[in-house]
Amino acid sequence: MKIANISFFVDKLSLLIGELSQKIQLTNHAFQGHNSFSKTQLLILERLYNIGHCFISELAAYLSISLPAATGIIKRMTKKELVKKERDENDRRMVSIKLTGKGRVIFSKIYQYKKEGLIKSLKKLKKKDRNDALKYLDKLGKVIDLNN
């Protein structure tokens, strides 16, 4: 692929990122067929699994949903014992959301299912191509700053 200009590159990059993201999320949906999780619940499980804990407002911003919508989803996930709420000792108004043991086990299974699917797909690439892809994605991650 010859890159004519930076505008074309940005258009193509945006398209590819969207397509890759969609394909990876389809892996979650394949697992979802075995459980009763929404796409948003899976994203919350994944986020909490990766960062440990966060506030509902941070989850709402991350998911681009309203605070009341995020609160409702967390309430349902709490009833299913997937997440728990913990009040900040210094400021009782602040409530942090964390995975429960059950939530962690369930997401571990989901992640393993997703990982196995990605391994199966990515084995089709040569090792050098996989390494190059990671190198360039890492480089892109370091130079992209949408705030400047």
C-alpha beads as a LAMMPS data file, in Angstrom:
LAMMPS data file: protein, C-alpha beads

148 atoms
147 bonds

1 atom types
1 bond types

-500.0 500.0 xlo xhi
-500.0 500.0 ylo yhi
-500.0 500.0 zlo zhi

Masses

1 110.0

Atoms # bond

1 1 1 0.000 0.000 0.000
2 1 1 1.500 3.321 -1.073
3 1 1 0.640 6.218 1.194
4 1 1 -0.218 9.243 -0.932
5 1 1 -0.476 11.744 1.907
6 1 1 -1.030 12.059 5.642
7 1 1 -4.788 12.596 5.231
8 1 1 -5.129 9.289 3.377
9 1 1 -3.009 7.600 6.062
10 1 1 -5.273 8.921 8.842
11 1 1 -8.409 7.793 6.999
12 1 1 -6.972 4.313 6.408
13 1 1 -5.650 4.027 9.982
14 1 1 -9.041 5.012 11.440
15 1 1 -10.788 2.454 9.260
16 1 1 -8.348 -0.325 10.165
17 1 1 -8.518 0.418 13.895
18 1 1 -12.312 0.315 13.748
19 1 1 -12.316 -2.968 11.848
20 1 1 -9.797 -4.579 14.209
21 1 1 -11.723 -3.389 17.238
22 1 1 -14.950 -4.779 15.788
23 1 1 -13.369 -8.172 15.080
24 1 1 -11.918 -8.402 18.572
25 1 1 -15.288 -7.474 20.094
26 1 1 -16.930 -10.225 18.029
27 1 1 -14.763 -12.638 20.027
28 1 1 -16.423 -11.295 23.174
29 1 1 -19.841 -11.737 21.568
30 1 1 -19.064 -15.350 20.676
31 1 1 -18.315 -15.969 24.343
32 1 1 -21.325 -13.876 25.283
33 1 1 -23.541 -16.452 23.615
34 1 1 -22.756 -18.726 26.552
35 1 1 -23.573 -16.102 29.185
36 1 1 -25.908 -13.226 29.832
37 1 1 -23.534 -10.277 29.434
38 1 1 -24.104 -7.191 27.345
39 1 1 -21.313 -5.672 25.293
40 1 1 -21.101 -2.833 27.813
41 1 1 -20.861 -5.235 30.749
42 1 1 -18.036 -7.083 29.000
43 1 1 -16.197 -3.793 28.428
44 1 1 -16.609 -2.896 32.116
45 1 1 -15.337 -6.306 33.220
46 1 1 -12.332 -5.920 30.921
47 1 1 -11.598 -2.377 32.087
48 1 1 -11.754 -3.293 35.772
49 1 1 -9.709 -6.438 35.166
50 1 1 -6.978 -4.335 33.558
51 1 1 -6.887 -1.305 35.857
52 1 1 -8.168 -2.718 39.154
53 1 1 -10.766 -0.131 40.103
54 1 1 -12.258 3.172 39.041
55 1 1 -15.143 5.524 39.720
56 1 1 -18.493 5.232 37.929
57 1 1 -17.894 8.629 36.312
58 1 1 -14.625 7.308 34.827
59 1 1 -16.405 4.236 33.447
60 1 1 -19.131 6.438 31.950
61 1 1 -16.511 8.607 30.236
62 1 1 -14.546 5.550 29.044
63 1 1 -17.691 3.999 27.546
64 1 1 -19.095 7.305 26.247
65 1 1 -22.369 6.782 28.087
66 1 1 -24.268 8.938 30.556
67 1 1 -23.603 8.710 34.288
68 1 1 -27.163 7.454 34.985
69 1 1 -26.725 4.714 32.336
70 1 1 -23.400 3.657 33.869
71 1 1 -24.945 3.680 37.342
72 1 1 -27.764 1.387 36.185
73 1 1 -25.352 -1.049 34.546
74 1 1 -23.166 -1.144 37.669
75 1 1 -26.269 -1.719 39.803
76 1 1 -27.215 -4.759 37.680
77 1 1 -23.639 -6.050 37.734
78 1 1 -23.564 -5.652 41.519
79 1 1 -26.750 -7.740 41.809
80 1 1 -25.046 -10.454 39.712
81 1 1 -22.058 -10.198 42.125
82 1 1 -19.662 -9.318 39.293
83 1 1 -18.569 -5.985 40.777
84 1 1 -18.641 -4.338 44.174
85 1 1 -18.726 -0.751 45.350
86 1 1 -16.257 0.589 47.892
87 1 1 -16.463 4.007 49.484
88 1 1 -13.320 6.127 49.689
89 1 1 -12.186 6.365 53.321
90 1 1 -11.214 10.034 52.910
91 1 1 -14.312 11.118 50.997
92 1 1 -17.381 8.943 51.599
93 1 1 -19.119 10.505 48.577
94 1 1 -16.604 8.862 46.234
95 1 1 -17.481 5.257 45.330
96 1 1 -14.922 3.059 43.617
97 1 1 -15.958 0.050 41.527
98 1 1 -13.951 -3.198 41.670
99 1 1 -14.355 -6.727 40.380
100 1 1 -15.513 -9.349 42.848
101 1 1 -13.792 -12.721 42.961
102 1 1 -16.635 -14.074 40.832
103 1 1 -16.255 -11.221 38.327
104 1 1 -12.500 -11.832 38.098
105 1 1 -12.969 -15.575 37.487
106 1 1 -15.620 -14.990 34.834
107 1 1 -13.563 -12.380 33.021
108 1 1 -10.479 -14.625 33.190
109 1 1 -12.476 -17.248 31.287
110 1 1 -13.663 -14.661 28.762
111 1 1 -10.111 -13.370 28.296
112 1 1 -8.749 -16.888 27.813
113 1 1 -11.427 -17.581 25.181
114 1 1 -10.584 -14.304 23.398
115 1 1 -6.848 -14.969 23.629
116 1 1 -7.173 -18.463 22.160
117 1 1 -9.176 -17.068 19.238
118 1 1 -6.636 -14.322 18.593
119 1 1 -3.724 -16.772 18.809
120 1 1 -5.424 -19.018 16.271
121 1 1 -5.916 -16.068 13.911
122 1 1 -2.542 -14.411 14.426
123 1 1 -0.605 -17.647 13.895
124 1 1 -1.308 -17.012 10.224
125 1 1 1.195 -14.135 10.347
126 1 1 4.933 -14.673 10.343
127 1 1 6.692 -13.940 13.640
128 1 1 8.509 -10.987 12.061
129 1 1 5.198 -9.510 10.864
130 1 1 3.700 -9.843 14.358
131 1 1 6.752 -8.179 15.891
132 1 1 6.680 -5.398 13.305
133 1 1 2.968 -4.823 13.920
134 1 1 3.549 -4.448 17.666
135 1 1 6.511 -2.168 17.084
136 1 1 4.517 0.159 14.836
137 1 1 1.409 0.113 17.032
138 1 1 3.582 0.983 20.017
139 1 1 5.191 3.795 18.061
140 1 1 1.779 5.119 16.975
141 1 1 0.576 4.986 20.565
142 1 1 3.503 7.135 21.638
143 1 1 3.119 9.837 18.958
144 1 1 -0.667 10.151 18.815
145 1 1 -1.892 12.912 21.103
146 1 1 -5.287 14.228 20.128
147 1 1 -5.009 17.118 22.604
148 1 1 -2.181 18.991 20.849

Bonds

1 1 1 2
2 1 2 3
3 1 3 4
4 1 4 5
5 1 5 6
6 1 6 7
7 1 7 8
8 1 8 9
9 1 9 10
10 1 10 11
11 1 11 12
12 1 12 13
13 1 13 14
14 1 14 15
15 1 15 16
16 1 16 17
17 1 17 18
18 1 18 19
19 1 19 20
20 1 20 21
21 1 21 22
22 1 22 23
23 1 23 24
24 1 24 25
25 1 25 26
26 1 26 27
27 1 27 28
28 1 28 29
29 1 29 30
30 1 30 31
31 1 31 32
32 1 32 33
33 1 33 34
34 1 34 35
35 1 35 36
36 1 36 37
37 1 37 38
38 1 38 39
39 1 39 40
40 1 40 41
41 1 41 42
42 1 42 43
43 1 43 44
44 1 44 45
45 1 45 46
46 1 46 47
47 1 47 48
48 1 48 49
49 1 49 50
50 1 50 51
51 1 51 52
52 1 52 53
53 1 53 54
54 1 54 55
55 1 55 56
56 1 56 57
57 1 57 58
58 1 58 59
59 1 59 60
60 1 60 61
61 1 61 62
62 1 62 63
63 1 63 64
64 1 64 65
65 1 65 66
66 1 66 67
67 1 67 68
68 1 68 69
69 1 69 70
70 1 70 71
71 1 71 72
72 1 72 73
73 1 73 74
74 1 74 75
75 1 75 76
76 1 76 77
77 1 77 78
78 1 78 79
79 1 79 80
80 1 80 81
81 1 81 82
82 1 82 83
83 1 83 84
84 1 84 85
85 1 85 86
86 1 86 87
87 1 87 88
88 1 88 89
89 1 89 90
90 1 90 91
91 1 91 92
92 1 92 93
93 1 93 94
94 1 94 95
95 1 95 96
96 1 96 97
97 1 97 98
98 1 98 99
99 1 99 100
100 1 100 101
101 1 101 102
102 1 102 103
103 1 103 104
104 1 104 105
105 1 105 106
106 1 106 107
107 1 107 108
108 1 108 109
109 1 109 110
110 1 110 111
111 1 111 112
112 1 112 113
113 1 113 114
114 1 114 115
115 1 115 116
116 1 116 117
117 1 117 118
118 1 118 119
119 1 119 120
120 1 120 121
121 1 121 122
122 1 122 123
123 1 123 124
124 1 124 125
125 1 125 126
126 1 126 127
127 1 127 128
128 1 128 129
129 1 129 130
130 1 130 131
131 1 131 132
132 1 132 133
133 1 133 134
134 1 134 135
135 1 135 136
136 1 136 137
137 1 137 138
138 1 138 139
139 1 139 140
140 1 140 141
141 1 141 142
142 1 142 143
143 1 143 144
144 1 144 145
145 1 145 146
146 1 146 147
147 1 147 148
